[in-house]
């Protein structure tokens, strides 16, 4: 027990000194918004396990190479089992290493499951709201709206223990429809964050598709639906089923062969770019760069 505690202290201190050697970056003058997009973090309760060590390295690289970003979007499965210790470790790592102060977290199925033989959504919801509060977001529900540099982020969340069967209430979908209708009237890109792809939303899939398609029909700038859950990168990563609607399904930042996969979103005047990145090596991914004019 003492040896593990000592190891943890030494590891934290050494990595803290590593994190101090960071050069603050300034994003290009023509970039109105830069967001780092990641998903399926699956933070561990034990800060000495491999999964936490990999996460440290990823966030250290983000902190060194992407610290000019305006926000860090985390599209669900922040934790592996909705445990408070997992949220504490993730929050500590973000504060020490990422150097991106603004964050947009979303509650995924692992976060809502509250891993136990008797899943307790009320506890999982409480822990998620606490994590939001630590990151400057006060919300009475697991879904909320946020504005970064004048751009809207509409964040959904499951409302029951959702290991396999997602539940988004009619009230939440009504809220999303109202918020999205108002947001697209501003003639700016809008981000909708939902952990699962539309086709995996169970009973909510048809309504979600209707809301997104209807809003896209009146929009003059892209609606970017950001999901995760599938972990892989490939044919289902990017799709645009109609004008001004984009589906971006993020790979897991932890659970891919390469590790550290995510995207960078940048908005310039009348242009959105989405660039796939290995955030661990700070290298773009071949074949995953998208430029959308509007």
CORWOTA-V239243 format. One record per helix or strand of 3 or more residues. SS is the DSSP state (2 for helix, 1 for strand). FROM is the first residue (numbers start at 0). TO is the last residue. Records with the same first field share a line. If there is no record, write none. Layout:
# CORWOTA-V239243
SS=FROM-TO ; FROM-TO
This chain:
# CORWOTA-V239243
2=1-19 ; 49-64 ; 83-97 ; 108-112 ; 120-133 ; 169-183 ; 197-199 ; 201-217
1=32-37 ; 70-73 ; 102-104 ; 143-147 ; 150-154 ; 189-192 ; 222-230 ; 237-241 ; 244-250 ; 260-267 ; 270-277 ; 282-292
